[in-house]
């Protein structure tokens, strides 16, 4: 069971063999949404989840570092290209090592500045990204 709290509403996720079901129940804290997730649905999403968990490690290595100059350079590169692959950004930010650029890109994706597609590959030079700011979001 996984418990999330977003927008001040409790949401409970239960992995069950049964088919997908969503219901709302009353709790002492208010309304809660209960969502049952089938094993097949969990299996279908596990590969993408693993790709993201591995990618988050790159962002984690920048945790205690001052990366403001790098993030500013990345922002300019994102505005210049609008979309592309991680390899494009590694080339644009040639003064930084590959792992640091990957970490900055993942951090930007986590903060909603770009969309990072890890569905077909894990984090690699061929991973595609799209600048969310250039779409007016």
Secondary structure by P-SEA (a helix, b strand, c coil): cbbbbcccbbbbbbbcccccccccccccccbbbbbbbcaaaaaaaaaaaaaaaaaaaaaaaaccccaaaaaaaaaaaaaacccccaaaaaaaaccccaaaaaaaaaaaaaaccbbbbcccccccccbbbbccccccc
